[in-house]
Amino acid sequence: QVPFVESGGGLAQAGGSLRLSCSHSGSTFSTQNIAWYHRSPGNERERVAEISSTGNTNYADSVKGRFTISRDNARKTVYLQMNALKLEDTGVYYCNRPLGGTIVSNPWGRGTQVTVSS
């Protein structure tokens, strides 16, 4: 399995916005549920948003109403639009295919760093 490739992170002020991208070259991309995960310093990685192959979405309470996950199957890319950023959104963001619980299908990629400043 090949890792997903994350990009789009950077430095933003609290209240600002960033848009992350997640891409994969696999031929079955369009049929897969894809999720974004967040690992803040000193904490475990947690799932913050997921999108199904048909476009259904769900979010962690911590990002609900602020983050939006979407997908473009033609580009084999999943996006995470992050608005109203908070200091606690700081960390590394990864994407992967969830299989249930904490299990994912692919090796973890390098992720993309998001830093929110006051």
DSSP file with accessible surface (Angstrom, degrees, kcal/mol):
  #  RESIDUE AA STRUCTURE BP1 BP2  ACC     N-H-->O    O-->H-N    N-H-->O    O-->H-N    TCO  KAPPA ALPHA  PHI   PSI    X-CA   Y-CA   Z-CA
    1    1 A Q              0   0  157      0, 0.0   105,-0.0     0, 0.0     0, 0.0   0.000 360.0 360.0 360.0 142.4    0.0    0.0    0.0
    2    2 A V        -     0   0   85    104,-0.1    24,-0.1     1,-0.1   107,-0.1  -0.805 360.0-112.9-101.7 138.1    1.2    3.5   -0.8
    3    3 A P        -     0   0   49      0, 0.0   105,-0.1     0, 0.0     2,-0.1  -0.276  29.7-110.1 -65.3 153.7    0.7    6.3    1.7
    4    4 A F        -     0   0    3    103,-0.5     2,-0.5    91,-0.4   106,-0.3  -0.444  30.2-126.7 -71.3 160.5   -1.6    9.2    1.0
    5    5 A V  E     -A   23   0A  88     18,-2.5    18,-2.4   104,-0.1     2,-0.3  -0.959  23.3-163.9-118.5 119.1    0.0   12.6    0.4
    6    6 A E  E     +A   22   0A  17     -2,-0.5     2,-0.3    16,-0.2    16,-0.2  -0.775  16.8 156.7-102.2 147.5   -1.1   15.5    2.4
    7    7 A S  E     +A   21   0A  60     14,-2.3    14,-2.8    -2,-0.3   105,-0.1  -0.957  35.4  72.6-156.1 170.6   -0.4   19.2    1.7
    8    8 A G        +     0   0   37     -2,-0.3    11,-0.4     1,-0.3   104,-0.1   0.351  60.3 133.3 103.3  -5.6   -1.7   22.7    2.3
    9    9 A G        +     0   0   28     12,-0.1     2,-0.3     9,-0.1    -1,-0.3  -0.108  20.1 123.2 -70.1 175.0   -0.7   23.2    5.9
   10   10 A G  E     -d  114   0B  31    103,-0.7   105,-2.7   102,-0.1     2,-0.4  -0.987  59.5 -42.2 165.4-160.4    1.0   26.3    7.2
   11   11 A L  E     +d  115   0B 128     -2,-0.3     2,-0.3   103,-0.2   105,-0.2  -0.837  54.1 166.5-102.7 132.5    0.8   29.2    9.7
   12   12 A A  E     -d  116   0B  13    103,-2.6   105,-2.6    -2,-0.4     2,-0.2  -0.981  33.0-114.7-141.2 154.3   -2.6   30.9   10.3
   13   13 A Q  E >   -d  117   0B 139     -2,-0.3     3,-2.6   103,-0.2    72,-0.2  -0.539  48.5 -84.8 -84.0 154.6   -3.9   33.3   12.9
   14   14 A A  T 3  S+     0   0   52    103,-2.8    72,-0.2     1,-0.3    -1,-0.1  -0.357 121.4  27.8 -55.9 134.6   -6.7   32.3   15.2
   15   15 A G  T 3  S+     0   0   55     70,-2.9    69,-0.6     1,-0.3    -1,-0.3   0.258 103.4 111.5  91.4 -10.8  -10.0   32.9   13.4
   16   16 A G    <   -     0   0   24     -3,-2.6    69,-2.2    69,-0.2     2,-0.3  -0.038  60.2-117.9 -85.4-168.6   -8.3   32.3   10.0
   17   17 A S        +     0   0   64     66,-0.2     2,-0.3    67,-0.2    66,-0.2  -0.936  21.6 179.1-136.4 152.8   -8.6   29.6    7.4
   18   18 A L  E     - B   0  82A  32     64,-2.0    64,-3.4    -2,-0.3     2,-0.5  -0.973  17.3-144.8-143.5 155.9   -6.6   26.9    5.7
   19   19 A R  E     - B   0  81A 129    -11,-0.4     2,-0.3    -2,-0.3    62,-0.2  -0.978  15.7-161.3-126.7 119.4   -7.4   24.3    3.0
   20   20 A L  E     - B   0  80A   0     60,-2.7    60,-2.2    -2,-0.5     2,-0.4  -0.699   2.7-154.3 -97.2 150.9   -5.7   21.0    3.2
   21   21 A S  E     -AB   7  79A  30    -14,-2.8   -14,-2.3    -2,-0.3     2,-0.4  -0.953   7.1-169.3-125.0 147.6   -5.5   18.5    0.3
   22   22 A a  E     +AB   6  78A   0     56,-2.1    56,-2.6    -2,-0.4     2,-0.3  -0.993  13.8 179.2-136.0 122.5   -5.0   14.7    0.4
   23   23 A S  E     +AB   5  77A  45    -18,-2.4   -18,-2.5    -2,-0.4     2,-0.3  -0.884  10.7 178.7-129.2 157.9   -4.2   12.8   -2.7
   24   24 A H        -     0   0   23     52,-1.5   -20,-0.1    -2,-0.3     5,-0.1  -0.976  25.6-144.3-155.3 144.4   -3.6    9.2   -3.7
   25   25 A S        +     0   0   93     -2,-0.3   -21,-0.0     4,-0.0    51,-0.0   0.472  56.8 128.5 -91.1  -1.5   -2.9    7.5   -7.0
   26   26 A G    >   -     0   0   19      1,-0.1     3,-1.2   -24,-0.1     4,-0.2  -0.180  61.4-133.6 -61.4 147.5   -4.8    4.3   -6.3
   27   27 A S  T 3  S+     0   0  107      1,-0.3     3,-0.3     2,-0.1    -1,-0.1   0.679 103.8  53.9 -75.2 -17.4   -7.4    3.1   -8.9
   28   28 A T  T >  S+     0   0   67      1,-0.2     3,-1.6     2,-0.1     4,-0.4   0.232  71.5 115.0-101.1  15.4  -10.0    2.5   -6.2
   29   29 A F  G X  S+     0   0    2     -3,-1.2     3,-1.7     1,-0.3    -1,-0.2   0.889  71.8  55.7 -52.2 -46.4   -9.9    6.0   -4.7
   30   30 A S  G 3  S+     0   0   54     -3,-0.3    -1,-0.3     1,-0.3    -2,-0.1   0.702 106.3  51.3 -66.2 -17.9  -13.4    6.9   -5.7
   31   31 A T  G <  S+     0   0   93     -3,-1.6     2,-0.3     2,-0.1    -1,-0.3   0.413  96.0  92.1 -97.1   0.8  -14.9    3.8   -3.9
   32   32 A Q  S <  S-     0   0   18     -3,-1.7     2,-0.3    -4,-0.4    19,-0.0  -0.755  72.6-127.0-105.2 142.0  -13.2    4.5   -0.6
   33   33 A N        -     0   0   58     -2,-0.3     2,-0.4    65,-0.2    19,-0.2  -0.652  33.1-162.6 -71.5 138.9  -14.2    6.3    2.6
   34   34 A I  E     -E   51   0B   0     17,-2.4    17,-2.8    -2,-0.3     2,-0.3  -0.981   6.6-168.7-128.5 141.6  -11.4    8.8    3.4
   35   35 A A  E     -EF  50  96B   0     61,-2.9    61,-1.9    -2,-0.4     2,-0.4  -0.932  17.4-135.0-129.9 153.7  -10.8   10.5    6.7
   36   36 A W  E     -EF  49  95B   0     13,-2.8    12,-2.7    -2,-0.3    13,-1.5  -0.890  23.3-163.4-103.1 141.3   -8.7   13.4    8.1
   37   37 A Y  E     -EF  47  94B  12     57,-3.5    57,-2.4    -2,-0.4     2,-0.4  -0.920   5.1-152.7-125.9 150.2   -6.8   12.9   11.3
   38   38 A H  E     -EF  46  93B   9      8,-3.2     8,-2.5    -2,-0.3     2,-0.5  -0.980   7.2-172.2-127.1 129.8   -5.2   15.4   13.7
   39   39 A R  E     - F   0  92B  99     53,-2.6    53,-2.4    -2,-0.4     6,-0.2  -0.957  10.7-166.2-121.0 110.5   -2.3   14.8   16.0
   40   40 A S    >   -     0   0   23     -2,-0.5     3,-2.4     4,-0.5    51,-0.2  -0.574  44.9 -70.4 -89.5 158.8   -1.6   17.7   18.4
   41   41 A P  T 3  S+     0   0  106      0, 0.0    -1,-0.1     0, 0.0     3,-0.1  -0.224 119.7   4.3 -53.9 125.8    1.6   17.8   20.3
   42   42 A G  T 3  S+     0   0   86      1,-0.3     2,-0.3    -3,-0.1    -2,-0.0   0.474 113.3 100.0  81.7   2.4    1.8   15.2   23.0
   43   43 A N  S <  S-     0   0   98     -3,-2.4    -1,-0.3     1,-0.1     2,-0.1  -0.766  75.1-100.0-119.8 165.5   -1.5   13.6   22.0
   44   44 A E        -     0   0  170     -2,-0.3    -4,-0.5     1,-0.1     2,-0.2  -0.410  48.2 -92.4 -76.1 158.7   -2.7   10.6   20.1
   45   45 A R        -     0   0   68     -6,-0.2     2,-0.4    -2,-0.1    -6,-0.2  -0.505  48.0-168.4 -69.0 135.1   -3.9   10.9   16.5
   46   46 A E  E     -E   38   0B  91     -8,-2.5    -8,-3.2    -2,-0.2     2,-0.4  -0.969  24.2-115.5-130.3 147.3   -7.7   11.5   16.3
   47   47 A R  E     +E   37   0B  92     -2,-0.4   -10,-0.3   -10,-0.3     3,-0.1  -0.646  33.1 171.8 -79.5 129.7  -10.1   11.4   13.5
   48   48 A V  E     +     0   0B   2    -12,-2.7    12,-2.3    -2,-0.4     2,-0.3   0.657  62.2   9.9-113.0 -22.6  -11.7   14.8   12.8
   49   49 A A  E     -EG  36  59B   1    -13,-1.5   -13,-2.8    10,-0.2    -1,-0.4  -0.984  56.9-172.3-158.7 147.0  -13.6   14.3    9.6
   50   50 A E  E     -EG  35  58B  22      8,-2.3     8,-1.9    -2,-0.3     2,-0.4  -0.996   4.7-164.4-143.1 144.9  -14.7   11.5    7.2
   51   51 A I  E     -EG  34  57B   6    -17,-2.8   -17,-2.4    -2,-0.3     6,-0.2  -0.998  15.9-139.5-130.7 134.3  -16.3   11.4    3.8
   52   52 A S    >   -     0   0   17      4,-2.9     3,-1.6    -2,-0.4   -20,-0.1  -0.300  33.7 -99.7 -82.6 173.8  -17.8    8.3    2.3
   53   53 A S  T 3  S+     0   0   46      1,-0.3   -21,-0.1   -22,-0.3    -1,-0.1   0.773 126.1  49.3 -64.4 -24.2  -17.6    7.2   -1.3
   54   54 A T  T 3  S-     0   0  108    -23,-0.1    -1,-0.3     2,-0.1   -23,-0.0   0.370 125.1 -99.8 -97.6   3.0  -21.0    8.7   -1.9
   55   55 A G  S <  S+     0   0   37     -3,-1.6     2,-0.2     1,-0.3    -2,-0.1   0.458  70.6 146.5  97.0   1.3  -20.2   12.0   -0.2
   56   56 A N        -     0   0  115     -5,-0.0    -4,-2.9     1,-0.0     2,-0.3  -0.504  30.7-161.1 -69.5 142.2  -21.7   11.5    3.2
   57   57 A T  E     -G   51   0B  63     -6,-0.2     2,-0.3    -2,-0.2    -6,-0.2  -0.879  18.6-178.1-126.8 153.6  -19.7   13.3    5.9
   58   58 A N  E     -G   50   0B  88     -8,-1.9    -8,-2.3    -2,-0.3     2,-0.3  -0.980  10.4-160.6-148.0 156.0  -19.3   13.2    9.6
   59   59 A Y  E     -G   49   0B  46     -2,-0.3   -10,-0.2   -10,-0.2     2,-0.1  -0.944  25.1-106.5-135.9 151.5  -17.2   15.3   12.0
   60   60 A A    >>  -     0   0   25    -12,-2.3     3,-1.7    -2,-0.3     4,-1.3  -0.462  39.4-115.4 -69.3 149.7  -15.7   15.2   15.4
   61   61 A D  T 34 S+     0   0  136      1,-0.3     3,-0.2     2,-0.2    -1,-0.1   0.828 112.7  65.9 -56.9 -31.9  -17.5   17.6   17.8
   62   62 A S  T 34 S+     0   0   61      1,-0.2    -1,-0.3     3,-0.0   -14,-0.1   0.707 114.8  26.6 -66.6 -20.3  -14.4   19.7   18.1
   63   63 A V  T X> S+     0   0    1     -3,-1.7     3,-2.5   -15,-0.2     4,-2.2   0.462  85.5 129.6-120.7  -4.0  -14.5   20.7   14.5
   64   64 A K  T 3< S+     0   0  120     -4,-1.3     4,-0.1     1,-0.3   -15,-0.0  -0.268  80.7  14.6 -59.1 131.9  -18.2   20.5   13.7
   65   65 A G  T 34 S+     0   0   83      2,-0.4    -1,-0.3     1,-0.1     3,-0.1   0.289 126.1  59.8  87.5 -11.2  -19.4   23.7   12.1
   66   66 A R  T <4 S+     0   0   28     -3,-2.5    17,-1.9     1,-0.2     2,-0.3   0.702  97.1  52.9-116.5 -35.2  -15.9   25.0   11.4
   67   67 A F  E  <  -C   82   0A   3     -4,-2.2    -2,-0.4    15,-0.2     2,-0.4  -0.822  60.0-165.0-106.9 146.8  -14.3   22.3    9.1
   68   68 A T  E     -C   81   0A  73     13,-2.4    13,-3.2    -2,-0.3     2,-0.4  -0.992   4.7-157.5-133.2 125.4  -15.7   20.9    5.9
   69   69 A I  E     +C   80   0A   5     -2,-0.4     2,-0.3    11,-0.2    11,-0.2  -0.812  21.8 162.1 -99.4 140.2  -14.5   17.8    4.1
   70   70 A S  E     -C   79   0A  50      9,-1.8     9,-2.9    -2,-0.4     2,-0.3  -0.941  20.9-143.5-148.6 168.7  -15.1   17.3    0.4
   71   71 A R  E     -C   78   0A  39     -2,-0.3     2,-0.4     7,-0.3     7,-0.2  -0.989  11.9-162.2-141.3 150.5  -13.8   15.2   -2.4
   72   72 A D  E >>> -C   77   0A  42      5,-3.1     5,-2.0    -2,-0.3     3,-0.6  -0.905  10.6-173.4-127.6  98.1  -13.0   15.4   -6.1
   73   73 A N  G >45S+     0   0   60     -2,-0.4     3,-0.6     1,-0.2   -43,-0.2   0.819  82.3  61.6 -67.2 -29.8  -12.8   11.8   -7.4
   74   74 A A  G 345S+     0   0   96      1,-0.2    -1,-0.2     2,-0.1   -44,-0.0   0.869 114.2  36.0 -63.4 -33.9  -11.6   13.0  -10.9
   75   75 A R  G <45S-     0   0  170     -3,-0.6    -1,-0.2     2,-0.2    -2,-0.2   0.409 107.1-128.5 -94.9  -0.8   -8.5   14.5   -9.2
   76   76 A K  T <<5 +     0   0   73     -3,-0.6   -52,-1.5    -4,-0.5     2,-0.4   0.922  66.1 131.8  51.6  49.2   -8.3   11.7   -6.6
   77   77 A T  E   < -BC  23  72A  16     -5,-2.0    -5,-3.1   -54,-0.2     2,-0.4  -0.986  46.0-160.6-136.9 140.1   -8.2   14.3   -3.9
   78   78 A V  E     -BC  22  71A   0    -56,-2.6   -56,-2.1    -2,-0.4     2,-0.3  -0.962  18.3-155.3-116.7 139.1  -10.0   15.0   -0.6
   79   79 A Y  E     -BC  21  70A  29     -9,-2.9    -9,-1.8    -2,-0.4     2,-0.4  -0.801  12.9-157.9-114.1 155.3  -10.0   18.4    0.9
   80   80 A L  E     -BC  20  69A   0    -60,-2.2   -60,-2.7    -2,-0.3     2,-0.6  -0.922  10.1-160.3-131.7 106.2  -10.4   19.8    4.4
   81   81 A Q  E     -BC  19  68A  60    -13,-3.2   -13,-2.4    -2,-0.4     2,-0.6  -0.800  10.8-163.4 -85.7 120.4  -11.5   23.4    4.5
   82   82 A M  E     +BC  18  67A   0    -64,-3.4   -64,-2.0    -2,-0.6     2,-0.3  -0.926  14.1 171.3-112.9 113.1  -10.6   24.7    8.0
   83   83 A N        +     0   0   61    -17,-1.9   -66,-0.2    -2,-0.6   -67,-0.2  -0.767  58.3  23.9-116.0 165.3  -12.4   27.9    9.1
   84   84 A A  S    S-     0   0   49    -69,-0.6    -1,-0.2    -2,-0.3   -68,-0.2   0.908  86.2-155.0  48.8  48.8  -12.5   29.8   12.4
   85   85 A L        -     0   0    4    -69,-2.2   -70,-2.9   -72,-0.2     2,-0.3  -0.196   9.1-157.1 -60.1 144.5   -9.2   28.2   13.4
   86   86 A K    >   -     0   0   90    -72,-0.2     3,-2.1    -3,-0.1     4,-0.3  -0.823  30.8-109.5-118.0 160.6   -8.4   27.8   17.1
   87   87 A L  G >  S+     0   0   88     -2,-0.3     3,-1.8     1,-0.3    29,-0.4   0.872 117.6  60.7 -56.1 -37.2   -5.1   27.4   18.8
   88   88 A E  G 3  S+     0   0  126      1,-0.3    -1,-0.3   -48,-0.0    -3,-0.0   0.558  87.0  73.9 -73.3  -4.4   -6.0   23.8   19.6
   89   89 A D  G <  S+     0   0    6     -3,-2.1    -1,-0.3   -49,-0.0    -2,-0.2   0.580  72.1 116.3 -79.5  -8.7   -6.2   23.0   15.9
   90   90 A T    <   +     0   0   31     -3,-1.8     2,-0.3    -4,-0.3    25,-0.2  -0.307  46.0  73.9 -59.5 139.5   -2.4   23.2   15.8
   91   91 A G  E    S- H   0 114B   2     23,-2.9    23,-3.1   -51,-0.2     2,-0.4  -0.921  84.6 -49.3 149.9-169.9   -0.8   19.9   14.9
   92   92 A V  E     -FH  39 113B  27    -53,-2.4   -53,-2.6    -2,-0.3     2,-0.5  -0.852  46.2-151.3-101.2 134.1   -0.1   17.6   12.1
   93   93 A Y  E     +FH  38 112B   1     19,-2.6    19,-2.0    -2,-0.4     2,-0.3  -0.899  16.7 177.8-110.2 133.6   -2.9   16.5    9.8
   94   94 A Y  E     -F   37   0B  14    -57,-2.4   -57,-3.5    -2,-0.5     2,-0.3  -0.872  14.9-149.0-126.1 159.4   -3.0   13.2    8.1
   95   95 A a  E     +F   36   0B   0     -2,-0.3    14,-0.4   -59,-0.2   -91,-0.4  -0.938  26.6 145.8-127.3 156.2   -5.4   11.4    5.8
   96   96 A N  E     -F   35   0B   0    -61,-1.9   -61,-2.9    -2,-0.3    12,-0.0  -0.969  51.5 -86.8-169.6 174.7   -6.1    7.7    5.4
   97   97 A R        -     0   0   85     -2,-0.3     8,-2.3   -63,-0.2     9,-0.2  -0.889  43.3-139.7 -99.5 112.8   -8.8    5.2    4.7
   98   98 A P  E     -I  104   0C  14      0, 0.0     6,-0.3     0, 0.0   -65,-0.2  -0.522  21.7-179.0 -75.8 139.9  -10.4    4.1    7.9
   99   99 A L  E     -     0   0C  95      4,-3.0     5,-0.2     1,-0.3     2,-0.1   0.479  64.4 -56.0-112.5  -6.8  -11.3    0.4    8.4
  100  100 A G  E >  S-I  103   0C  40      3,-0.9     3,-2.2     1,-0.3    -1,-0.3  -0.217 103.0  -2.9 133.7 134.3  -12.9    0.6   11.8
  101  101 A G  T 3  S-     0   0   62      1,-0.3    -1,-0.3    -2,-0.1    -2,-0.1  -0.383 130.8 -26.7  59.8-127.9  -11.9    1.9   15.2
  102  102 A T  T 3  S+     0   0  130     -2,-0.1     2,-0.3    -3,-0.1    -1,-0.3   0.333 109.4 115.3 -99.1   5.9   -8.3    3.1   15.0
  103  103 A I  E <   -I  100   0C 100     -3,-2.2    -4,-3.0     2,-0.0    -3,-0.9  -0.597  41.7-176.5 -82.7 134.5   -7.4    0.8   12.1
  104  104 A V  E     -I   98   0C  27     -2,-0.3     4,-0.1    -6,-0.3    -2,-0.0  -0.874  27.7-131.3-126.6 164.1   -6.5    2.3    8.7
  105  105 A S  S    S+     0   0   22     -8,-2.3    -1,-0.1    -2,-0.3    -9,-0.0   0.777  81.1  48.0 -88.0 -28.2   -5.6    0.7    5.4
  106  106 A N  S    S-     0   0    9     -9,-0.2    -2,-0.1     1,-0.1     3,-0.1  -0.758  89.3 -93.6-115.8 158.7   -2.4    2.5    4.4
  107  107 A P        -     0   0   63      0, 0.0  -103,-0.5     0, 0.0     2,-0.2  -0.350  56.6 -96.4 -60.0 149.1    0.9    3.4    5.9
  108  108 A W        -     0   0   82   -105,-0.1   -12,-0.1     1,-0.1     2,-0.0  -0.482  38.6-142.2 -70.9 139.1    0.8    6.9    7.4
  109  109 A G        -     0   0   18    -14,-0.4  -104,-0.1    -2,-0.2    -1,-0.1  -0.076  35.1 -86.8 -82.7-166.0    2.2    9.6    5.2
  110  110 A R        -     0   0  236   -106,-0.3  -105,-0.1     1,-0.1    -2,-0.1   0.699  61.2-149.0 -79.5 -18.9    4.2   12.6    6.4
  111  111 A G        -     0   0   15   -107,-0.3     2,-0.4   -16,-0.1   -17,-0.2  -0.102  15.5 -90.9  74.7 177.7    1.2   14.7    7.1
  112  112 A T  E     - H   0  93B  19    -19,-2.0   -19,-2.6  -105,-0.1     2,-0.4  -0.999  33.8-124.9-134.3 132.0    1.0   18.4    6.8
  113  113 A Q  E     - H   0  92B  93     -2,-0.4  -103,-0.7   -21,-0.2     2,-0.5  -0.602  21.7-170.2 -82.5 131.3    1.7   20.8    9.7
  114  114 A V  E     -dH  10  91B   0    -23,-3.1   -23,-2.9    -2,-0.4     2,-0.5  -0.985   3.0-174.9-117.8 127.0   -0.9   23.4   10.8
  115  115 A T  E     -d   11   0B  55   -105,-2.7  -103,-2.6    -2,-0.5     2,-0.5  -0.987   5.0-165.5-125.2 121.0    0.2   26.1   13.3
  116  116 A V  E     -d   12   0B   8     -2,-0.5     2,-0.3   -29,-0.4  -103,-0.2  -0.928   9.5-167.2-107.9 126.3   -2.4   28.5   14.6
  117  117 A S  E      d   13   0B  44   -105,-2.6  -103,-2.8    -2,-0.5    -2,-0.0  -0.786 360.0 360.0-112.8 156.3   -1.1   31.6   16.4
  118  118 A S              0   0  125     -2,-0.3    -1,-0.1  -105,-0.2   -32,-0.0  -0.332 360.0 360.0 -86.4 360.0   -3.0   34.1   18.5
